[in-house]
C-alpha cells in the first residue's frame, strides 16, 4: 500500500473512534450483537445518533452488519480491534495513573492489578488452572473462553465453597475497560485462594483469534 494512502487510512480509523459515543458502542458490541434500537437504549443515545455513529464505525470496518428479518444487526468487526482499544487505555493510564488511583481508592490492594497474558493463560490452563468468568450470565452465554466456569462477580461470595483451594484460579471479565476481575481477585484473596486475573479478558482472547464457546 502506498505510504500516503496507508497514513490516510490510519487517520480515518483514528477519526472513526475519536468520539466517546463510538467508544461506548464498541464496548457494547464486544459483548454480543445488537440492533440499532438495542444499542440506542444501552448507550442512552437517540436512534438517529446511534445509527450515524455506527455508520462511521462501519465505514472503516470496526463494526460489521447482518440482516435479521427487517432488522440490521451490528457486531464488532474482524481483526485485533480489542488491542487498539486496550492500547489506548494503556496510554491513558500511563498519562494519569488512572488504574493505580482506582485500586488505591476503591480496593486498596495494588497487587490485584497483576495478571497474566493470553499466552500465559494458555500455558496455565494446560497445567490445570481453574478458569473463572466473572461476567454476567448473559455475557457468558453470548461467548466465553472454552472451559471457563461462570460465576458473576456479584454472586461470587455465595459460591466460595464451589471453588478449589488447591488449584490456581484465573479470573477474567470484559477486558481493560472492566474491573470485575479486579474485584473478584480482591475477594478471593481475602479467603486464601491462589488467584490472578487476565487483564485483557475475553476481548483479548477474541483478538488472539482463539476458539470461543457459547
Buried (B, 14 or more C-beta within 10 A) or exposed (E): EEEEEEEEEEEEBEEBBEEEBBBBBBBBBBBBBBBBEBBBEBBEBEEEEBBEBBEBBBEBBBBBBEEEEEEBBBBBBEEBBBBBBBEBBEEEBEEEEEBEEBBEEEBEBEEBBEBBEBEBBBEBBEEEBBBBBBBBEEBBEBBBBEEBBBBBBEEBEEEBEEBEEEEBBBBBBBBBBBBBBBBBBBBBBEEEBBBBBBBBBBBBBBBBEEEEEE
